[in-house]
Amino acid sequence: FVTGLMFDNEGRPVTIEQVKALQSAGGDVLDLLAAEAPKVEEETKPGDLLETAKMKTPAERMFADVENSNWIKLGSDGAPVIYSFVDPNCPHCHDFINDIRKKEYLTKKVVQVRIIPVGFQDGSLAQAALLLASPDATERYFKHLDGDKDALPAKSDVSTQAVQKNMALMQA
């Protein structure tokens, strides 16, 4: 179950029409949300790097930002991808990943999870940074989930810049 707005392939929110059908009076907020994103058309000029430039919808911009974030792949190439913001110390994050592991969704190529490490709890900022810097990040994260306290120490000298970028993306 996923909450939020659903968009069509043109970036228009289709959920708005569904909600309008359920409401007898309608509403100003729904009208604002249903408005199309402005379209930008630019003339191409000799020497331009891009032949055409179009404004992306908010959903397209968000997805592009998520795809270009600092993430770690769990699972196999070719499987459908799920992106998930994960704090190394979050029990709900642990439950989510452990449930997918227990059902063998990663090994059976049912899904690939790309975790985007963030750090909100004590020590988790350093742990997330170490995870992103680690050449064996998947193994290290699974050991951490299995209770190995040494897999992700709460203190590290690794730069947290990549994690800070992930946190800013999540908060945006």
Secondary structure, DSSP 4 states (H G I P E B T S, - for coil): ---S--B-TTS-BSHHHHHHHH-SS--HHHHHHHSPPPP------TT-S-S---PPPHHHHHHHHHHTS--EEES-TTSPEEEEEE-TT-HHHHHHHHHHHHTTTTTTTS-EEEEEE---STTHHHHHHHHHH-TTHHHHHHHHHTT-TTTS-S---S--HHHHHHHHHHH-
